[in-house]
Amino acid sequence: MGLLEGKRALITGIANEKSIAYGIAKAFYREGADLAFTYANEKLKKRVEEVAQEFGSKLVFECDVSKDEHIKGVSQWLSKEWGSLDILVHSIAFAPKEEFKGGVIDTSREGFKIAMDISVYSLIALTRELLPLMEGREGSIITLSYYGAEKVVPHYNVMGIAKAALECTVRYLAYDIAKKGHRINAISAGPIKTLAAYSITGFHLLMEHTMKVNPFGRAITIEEVGDTAVFLCSPWARAITGEVIHVDNGYHIMGVFGREEEIKRE
Ligand code: 0WD
C-alpha cells in the first residue's frame, strides 16, 4: 500500500515535465494519491491536461494566483469535485525577468510587488481558501523555496527576498493551521533546470558551481524533491511543521566550498 493511499492532493505550478511539481505529482501518484491540478494560463492548459491524464486524473482547473476570484474558484471547484482535500502543493514563483539582471539595488517597486504577490501571498490565499476542505483530515501543505532566502546568490535578487518571506510565512501559517491539526513545510531545493530557472541570469554557472561543490558532487532531481514531499505529506512526518527541509545534496551545510580532493593541503 502506498504512503499516500486515500489522500487527495492539489498540485499547482506545473509548466512541463521538467517542473518540480511534476516530480512531486509523479511521486504522489506512485504512492496512491488522487491528484487534481491547476494551470496558470490558457497556454499551459493542454500540457497540464496531458500530465493529469498521465497520472490518472481528469481534474484540471485554471488558477492564476494573482487573481482572487481564481483562488476562490479553485476552492469551489474542488468542493464540488471532491468535497475534501488532504494535500496542497504550492510550487509557484514569479518575478519579471529584468529583476534578475542587475542586483537587489536595482529592484523596481512593481517587480518587488509582483514577486511578493505571486511567490508569497499566493501561499497565504490558497491556504486560507482551501482550509475548509481539509477540515478534520490532518492536511499537509508543501511549498518550494531556495537557498537564496538564506544567503546571497548573485542575480537571484528580489526572489531571494521573496523566498525569505515565504519561509517566514510557512512558520506563521504553521502556527495558524496547527489549531485545526494541519501542517505546512517548505522544501528548499537545490538548483534544477526548469523553465523558471532559465529566467535567472547566469543560472547555468550557478548550477555548475552547486553541482561541483555540494558533498555528493551532483545535481538534485525532481524525483528526489518528490520523494521528500511524499514523506512530508505522509503520517511519518506528523510532528513536523513550519520546517524548511533542504533537498540540495548537502550544499547548505558547507562553510568552505570545494570537495576534499579539490582543497589541496599545503
Ligand atoms: O532551481 C530551481 N528550479 C528551483 C526552483 C530551486 C528551488 C526552488 N524552486 C522553486 C521555484 O522558485 C518555484 O517556487 O520551485 C517552484 C517551482 O518552480 P520550477 O519547477 O523550477 O519552475 P517551473 O517549471 O517554471 O514552474 C513554476 C510555475 C510557472 O511556470 P512558468 O514557467 O510558466 O512561469 O509557477 C507557476 C507557473 O506554472 N506560476 C503561476 N501559477 C499560477 N499563477 C503563476 C501565476 N500567476 N506564475 C507562475
Residues whose N, C-alpha, C, O or C-beta is under 5 A from the ligand:
A	BS01	0WD	G13 I14 A15 N16 K18 S19 I20 A21 A40 C63 D64 V65 S66 S91 I92 A93 F94 I118 L144 S145 Y146 A189 G190 P191 I192 T194 L195 A196 A197
